[in-house]
Amino acid sequence: MTDATRALPRSILYTPALSLDRVVKAWSYDADVHLIDLEDAVPPPGRPAAREVCRRALGKAPVPANTAVRINPLGTLDAVRDLLMLAESPVRPGIVVMTMVDSSVEVRLLRDTLATAGAHPEIYVTLETPAGVRAVDGIAEAADGLILGSADLAATLGVEITWAGLLAVRQAMALACARYGTACVDTANFRLDAPEVLAEEIERVRELGFHGKVAVHPSELAAINRALRPDMAELRRARRVTEAVRAADGGVALLDGAMVGPPFARRARMTVERGDAWHARFAPTGARTAGPRAAAPETVPRGTADPGATDPGATDPGATDPGATDPGATDTGPGHVGAAGAGAAGAGTGAAGSAGPRVSDSEAAR
């Protein structure tokens, strides 16, 4: 599958590897990718136990190809131990998420290191350092996905996490990802008490060209999925655009009172291809069977759990912890903010065929 037709996740739910039950429970929620976090959401003394939780959780993962693991920064002993655990795990994640990356060299190093163990995951990079932002083009070429890490980046810049403060970084990410067909995923929303902030962020990043957004609590998933997953009406419109331009022999056509031409048709084809690719990899089983034209994407959590419950404890066994809803509890993301939410201002092998790691032109030429 070409870069233009890679299956790009629209929602990534972060869960700290603090409890096997917590990680397994998170899988009942409707996220495209479920991420097990070994980094900031886990206090340093608890990381050995977290790796064991991660290893056991991977063995229970319903779809390992759509399971991610966020590791500690390369150059640390924690990262070495994270990678040894992944290399020795009987079941490996389809995505590995890197942190504190400054250059594309680190991405290639991780990819080559995992390959020596026979692991070929997709590599996503948390963009959260000034050096990383400066090197965003090279990183986007080397990686399979970028995730904005707003907390660390804002802290380094000495600014608040605001739209204006991070707009330039988001624009640079969107442009670089568009150039290389890389997944572009927005940071977590830290204002769990203000759903209108989440809704505004989703709409704004969608306008910039972002494909997905991180969630740190399952109650955020419905809004993210509804706005960013392939929309059936949009797909139908895109197919009509391509047909209209084709009927005009590749020229300009009039459709519903609007002029459409080759650039519109090119975008429409990409919309359809990416919608079909998303559906083949991420759609719930029933919808996948029905086909992308027949079934609308599911936008509510799977299973019986209700992330929209007014009682946070209804979905969060850790909600009694005063730090459970404190975005400042971690560095690159909110800490233990729900049964399925953690540390995500940000994992693996075995990604399904069409969703495997991207090969850049320079790599293919070797």
N, C-alpha and C positions, 0 to 999 in steps of 0.2 A: 504494500500500500504506500502511495506517495505521501509526502509531507502534508499536502493539501487535504488528504482524506484520512489522516490519522484520527483515531477516536480520542477526543479531548474531554477530560472530566469537567463537569460543571459544578459539582459540589464535592468537597473533601472534608470529612468529619474527623477532627483530631480527638484522640483519647489517650490519656496518660497510661503508661504501662505500670500502674500501681496495684492493679487487682485483675486477676484473670476474669472474674465475674463481670467486672466493669467493662473490660474490653469486649467480651463475648456479648454482653447486653447491647453494646453500641451497634452491633451488626443487625439488630432488629429495625434500625432506622434507615430511611431511604436516602442514602448518600451514594454517589457514583463511586467514590473511593473512601475506604475506611483506613485511617492512619493511626498506627501505634507509635506513640511518642516516647523516645528514650532520652530526649534532650531536656530543655528547660522545665518541662512539666514534672520532671522527676528530680527530687533533691539528690545531690551527689552521693550521700551515704546509701540511698536506696537504689542506685543504678545496677548493682549486681543482681539484686532480686528482680528488678524490672526486666533485665535481659532474659531471665528465666520465664517471667510472665510472657514476654514477647515470643519466646521460642514455643511455649506451650500454646499460646493463642494462635500462632501461625498454623499449628497442626489442626486447629479447629476452624480455620477460616473457610467460609463457604465458597469464596472465589479468591484464591491466592493472587491471581493476576490483577485483581482490583483492590488488593490490600497493600498498603504502603507502610514503611518504617522510617521514621525520622531519626537520624543518627547524630552523634555529637561531632563537633568540628574536627576535620582532619588535622593531624598534628598533636592530638591529645591522646592520652592512654585510653580514655573512655571510648574514643572512636575506634582504636585498635581492637578493644574488647567487643565493641558493637559488631565490627566486621567479622571477627572470629566467630561470634555467635551466629551471624547470618550465614557464613560460609559452612558452618557445621550443622545448621538446622536442616532436618529432613524435608521441611516445607519452607520455601523461600518466597518473599513478597515479590510482587510484580513491579513495585516502584520503591526506590530508595530516595529519600529526601535529604539533601545535604544542607548544612548550616554554616554561616560565617565564611562564605566562599568569596575569595578575592579575584580569582582568575580562572580561565578555562583550563589551565594546566591541572588544577585540582580535580576538575570533572573528569578529564581523561585519565588521571591517576586512579581515581576511584573505579572508573569503568574497567581499566586494565587489571587492577588488583582483584576485583570480583571475578573477572574472567578467568583468572588463574585457578579459581575454585569451581569453575564451570557455571558461574552465575552471570546472567546477562539481563539485569533488570533495566527498566527505564530509570533514568536519573533526573530527578527534579532538584532544582537549586533554590534555596531561600535567599532572595536578594535583600541583604540587610546590612551591607557595609558600603562606605563611600567608594572604596576601591572596586568592589563588585559592581556598583552602579556605573563607574567609569568604564569597566570592561564588559558591560552588559551585552554588547554585540557578539563578542567572542564566546561569552558564556551561553548565550541563547543558541549559538551555532553548535556548541559542544553538548548541550543538555537536551533533554526531551521536554522539559517544562520549567518555567520560572514561577516562583511564588513570592509575592511581596512580603517582606518581613518588616512591618512598620515600626514595631516597638524598639528593636535594637537600632534601626536606622535613625529614628527620631531622637533617641537618646544620644546617639553619637553627634547628631547635628545640633542638639540642644534646643529642639523645637517640640511643640505639642504635636500630637497625631491629628492633623487636620487635613482637609482636602487640599487646601492651597499649599500647605507645607510639603506634601508628597506628590503634587500633581506632575511636576517635571519628571520624577522617577517613574510614575505610572506611564507617562507618555513614552519615555525611553524604552520601557519594557514592552509596551504594545507594538512599537515600531520594530524592535529587534525580533520579537516573537513572530510578527507577521512576515518578516524577511525570511525566516528559516522554518516556518511551519511549526514553531514550538508552542506548547500549551502555555497560556498566560493566565495566571490565577491570582486573584486579589487577596489581600491580607484579611485577617479576621476582623470582625466588628467587636470592639470591646465594650460597647454600650448595650449590655444585655437588657437593661431596663428601658431602652428607647428603641423600639422596633422601627420607628420612623427614620432613624439614622441608618439602620441596615438597609431599608428600602431605598433611601436616597443614594447610598453608596453603590448598591447593585445597579441602579439605573445609570449612574454616572460612569461606572467602569464598563458597562455594556456599550455605552456610546463611544468609549475610547477603543473598543475592540478586544477587551478581555473576554476570555471564554468561561472562566469559573471563579468561584470564591470559596474561601475556607470558612468552615463553621466550627464553633467551639461549644455549641450547645445544640441538641437536636431540634429545639424549637425554632432555630433559624433556617432549617433545611427547606421547609415548604416555600418560603419566600424566595430563597436562592434558586431552587429547582424550577419554580413557576416562571421566573424571569429569565433564566439562563439556559435551561434545557431546550432542545429543539422544539419549536412551536409548530403544530400541525398546520395552522393557517399560514404561517410564514413559509413553510415548505411547499404548500400548495401554490402560493403566490410565486415562489421562486421557480417552480416548474412551469408555470404559465409564462414567466418572463423568458425562460430559455426557449420555450416553444414559439413565442411571438418573434423573437430575434431569428430563430431558425427559419420561420416562415417568411421572414423578410430577407432571406439569403444572406444572413449575417450582418445585415444593415440595421438601420433605425426603424423601430415599429412604434405604433401607438397602442397602448394597453391601458384600459380604464381611464382614458383621458390624459395619460402621462406618457412622455417619450421614453423609450428604452432602447438601448443600443448595446454594442459589444461589451463595454465595461460593466453594464448592468447584468448582462448575461453571464459574464465571468464570475461576478460575485454570486449570482443566483446558483450557478453550478457548484461553487464551493459550499454554499449553504446546504444544498441537497446532499452533496457527497459527505460533508461532515455530519449532517443529520442522520444519514444512513449508517455511517461508521459509529456514531454514538449509540444508535439504537441497537446495532449488532453486538456491541460490547457491554453497555451499561443498562439498557432498559430492563425493567422487571420481566420475569420469565413470561408471564401471560401476554404482556404487550409485545415482547420480542417475537412470540409466536404469531401474533396477529399481524405484525408488520408495521413499519413506520407510517404508512399511509392510513392504516385502519385504526390505530390506537394512539391516543394522546398519552404523553409521558405521565407517569405517576408523580404526584407532587405532595403526597402525604406519607408519613413514616410507615414502613412496613411493619407488620405484626400488630400486636394489640396495644403496645405502649403509646401513650399520647404525649408527645413533647410539648404540646400546647397547653398542658394542664396548668391551672393557675397556681398549684402547689409545686414549687420546684422540687421538693422532696419526692414527688410522685415519680419522677424519672431520674432522680439523682440520689443514689445511696450515700453520696458524700456531701449532700447539701447542708448537713448540719455543721459541717466544718466552716467556721467564719471566713476562711480564706477561699471558700469554694467559688465565690462570685467576685473575687477581687482580681481585676485584670492586672494589677501590679504584682500579683503573687509570683509571676515568672518574668523572664526577660523578653523573649521573643513572642510571647503570647500569654493569654490569661491562663492561670493555673488550673485548678481542678474545678471546672465550671460546669460540670454536669456529668451524667453517666457516660456521655460520649464526647465531652468537650474538654480540650486542654491544649495549652501551649502552642498556639498556632499563628504567630505572626509569620511562621513559615507559610522506597523503602526499599536486592531482591531479584528473583528470576521468575521465569515462567509466564510472562505476559502473553496473552493470547496473540496468535499470529499477526493479526492486523494491528495489534496494539504494541508491538515490540519496539525496542529502542530504535530511534531514528539514526540513520547513517548520513553524515554530512557529505557534501561533494568531495571535501578534502580527504575524508576517511576512505571513501569509495575509490579514490584515486591511488591509494597506497598499494 
